[in-house]
């Protein structure tokens, strides 16, 4: 996976980011539910991949995306 260096640092981040808003279980927004187990499986798969940039917010699913 292609990575970029953050200016003035040695930190390299993947050019591809994973957004976690759907993991907050917001069926009214996305039209489907994501249960706790599926959310954890998804996060574990991301950690096992070359992607090292994860977009999360305490506002996604009222904090559920971050908690999971």
Steps between C-alpha positions, in 0.01 A plus 500: 500500500631840407591725793583867544728661753351763730696819446780566753472151648598140435138386523369327188127456454307302242345702220187297551299569814229289660195695618326354803169685498308192382642303794303731729188301405292770333235310301295814434802652325643200316199272464664212688616412851848402615503291816782507756658177375509612137645837601781330694571259212525795264739693725716190548517456121614861465771448763615190309524698175754757382253784560608708798266798470161464667245782504287496813296747700313496827202620299476190278203310637506712816845364587433136411756498217780604737393265779503199269 
